[in-house]
């Protein structure tokens, strides 16, 4: 634990690090994952770049690059307050919903590519077996999500 940090802060930062590790499996750089983890648990929920940098121990340059990526991905929202020049960041309200939607859209795109591969090789050919397996599993996944109820807070009009 870093000097001057309470046990609670140490536990919080350990959790932030676990978030970064999990997100890195999806190609999110570690600093961006730490930013996301911190913004999910910090109080207040909106933090300046300086506050985030101090909390996770990242340089301002690295923080700026990674926050830019997270805002482009629509995971983090940039906000200002009336009469202040400081910019604050927070996890976007629909961030996780959009993450899942993009991942499912990516899977659905691959399903179409797999279908084209089976057409190219013949759906029952031995050469198409690996393509067919990916097509079947990922088609199933797309269907599961298409038929699933909406997540909490995302219910459509009745």
Buried (B, 14 or more C-beta within 10 A) or exposed (E): EEEEEEEEEEEBBEBBBEBBEEBEEEEBBBBBBBBBBBBBBBEEEBBEBEBBBEBBEBEEEBBEBBBEBBBEBEBBBBEEEEEEEEEBBBBBEBBEBBBEEEEBEEBBEBBEEBBEBBEEBEEEEEEBEEBBEBBEEBBEBBEEBEEEEEEEEEEEEE
